[in-house]
Amino acid sequence: MSAEKIDRELKKRINQFKKLLKNEEERESFYNSICGSEILVRIEIFLPSANPERYYDGLFLYLNDEGKIVSAEYYYNEGGEGAITKLEGDSLEVVRDLFEDELSLEIE
């Protein structure tokens, strides 16, 4: 799917949201038509760096409403240039094993 397609669809939704903000009746109808939602919490872990002025790295951990890590990303930034990569397979499992029991999530 192209970035242009996503941009067009996002603009349509934002215009729809703006209209909903102006009409409470339509907004309630919209809320009632939403078929579901899921809680996903992102926690950022700032990893220790020997020289944080020169480089830093960390993790974005995505937790579900049960406090389980469902996804994770690693980021690295050096000299103002950075990159993010999704963790998968063994890397994701290692991060889960290391951090999941240390994190607590209480949602009411």
N, C-alpha and C positions, 0 to 999 in steps of 0.2 A: 504494500500500500504506500502511496506517495505521501510526502510531507504536505503537499498542496491539498490533497484530499482531506487529511486530518485537520489542516488549518481551516478549510471550508466548513467542515462539520462542527468544529469548535466554535466558529463564528456564529453558526446557526443556533447552537445551544446557548451561547452567551446572549444572543438577541432574545431567545425564548425566556431565559432567566430574567432579563431586564423587564420584559413585559409582565412576568409573573410577580415581580416586586411591586408593580403598580396596581395589581388586581388581586385582592385577598381571596376572593371566591375561586378564581382560576388557580391560584397558588395552592389552595386546599385540595382542589381536584387533582392537581399535579402530584402533590404529596401522596394522595391516596392511590395514584396510579403507579407509584414506584413499586416494582415487584420484589425488591429486597435490598439489603445492604449488608456490608460486612465491616467489622471493625478491624483495622490494621494499624498498628502503632509502629512508628519508626524511631529507633533509638540510635543515636550516633555515639560511637566509641572513639575517643581520641587516643590513639596509641602513643606510647612513649617515643620520643625522638631525641637523639643525641644532640641535634642541632636544629631546633624548631624554626629558627629564623631562615634556615636554608631549605629545609624540607620537613614535611609532616605527612602522616598517613593515618588512616582510620577505617572504621567499618560502619556501614549502615545496616542495622539489623531490623528486619520486619517481623513483628510478632502478631499472631492472631489473638482473639479475645480470650484464649486459654493460656496465653503467655508462651506459646511455642514459637520458635523461630521458623518461619515459613520461607524466608528468602533472606539473602544477604548480599551486600556489595562491598568491595574493597576500593578505597580511593587513595591516590598518592599525588602529592603536589610538591613540586620542586621549582623554586624560582618563579612562582606565579603561574606555572603551567601544570595542569593536572589532568588526571584521567580516572575514570571509574570503570570497574569491571564486575560483572555478576559472578558470584561464587556458585559453583555447581559441584555435584559429585562428592568426592572425598574432601575437598576444601570446605564445602558447606557443612559436611558432617563433623569435621574437626572444630569448626567455629561453633556449631550447635553444642558439641560435647564440652567445649571450654566455657561457653557463656550462658547457656540456657538455664542452668540451675542457679546461676548468680543473679538472674533477672527475675523480678517479680512484677506482676501486673494485676491490679485489682480494679475491676470495672463493675460499677453498680448500675 
